[in-house]
């Protein structure tokens, strides 16, 4: 998927419909709201977070390494 921005909003619909509750503020601020959702529905969320998202984490690791190493520089010919 080559898009500059993607946003998942499925959990938002569950909260707005009153089907689930949001995580406590400290978890929201710590970036752990996904973990709160996992604890609420482990059977449903396990596959999504720990199997399907692994490909994303691989791509994220590659992108972070590329930023760390920087662009490849052409070697000068003598």
N, C-alpha and C positions, 0 to 999 in steps of 0.2 A: 504494500500500500504506500504509494509515493504521494503523500499529502503533507503540506507544511504544518497542519494542526488537526488533531482529532480529540474529541472529548466524549467520554462515556457519561451518559446521564440516566442510565437505567435505574440506579439506586435512588435517584432523585424522585422518580415517579412513585416508587414504593413508599418513600417518606411522605410525599405530598398526599398520597392516597390513605395514609394512616396505617399502612401494612407493617411498617418497621419504624424504629426510632433512630435518630441520629446518635452518633457516638458522643460520649461526654466531651466537653470543651477541651480538656487537656489532651485527649486522643486526637481531636481535630487539629489542634495546634501542633501536635507532634507528628502529624502525617500518618497516624495509625487508624484512621477511620475504616480503612479496608480490613484491618485486623478485627475490629469490632464487628463488622459485617460477617466476617468469617466465623467468629465466635457465635453469632446469632444463628447462622445457617451453615454449619460445617459441611454437611453432606452436599448441599447445593454449590457452595463456594469453593470446595477443595479442588475440584477439577479446573475451574476457571483460574484460580490464583496460582496453584502449584503445578499444573500440567500445561494448560493452554498458554499461560503467560510466560513460560520459560523461553519461548522463542523471542519474545520482546526483550527479556532481560539479556539474552545473548546479543541482540542487536544494540542494546543500550551499552553493554560492556565494550563492544567493538567501537562504537561512536566515541565513548569516553577515552579509550586508548588512542584513537586517532587524534583527538584533541590534545592529549598529553604529548604524543610524539611529534605532532605537527605535520604539515604537508611534506611530501617527499620532494627532495631537492634534486634537480638534475646534476649529474656529475660532469665536471668540466673535462673535456678532452684535451690532452696536451699536444 
